[in-house]
């Protein structure tokens, strides 16, 4: 993330995820696996920054922290579905 525009877009997304309480930082239970994450930011401009929040999820899902977060260890337990999570 070397381009200032990308850093700005990522920070905006992180702020929205925190504002809407999408995850809880935690340690990964031994019996679980965490999904990988990566940023996919479109070059098209949309002002719908929270369209990815699809409400509460029924399954337990852990994900590795995306680039740009300050988490050096642990995982994030999702409370709400996001993006293309299936």
Buried (B, 14 or more C-beta within 10 A) or exposed (E): EEEEEBEEBBEEBBEBBEEBEBBEEEEBEEEEEBEEBEEEEEEEEEEEBEEBBEEEEEEEBBBBBBEBBEEEEBBBBBBBBBEEBE
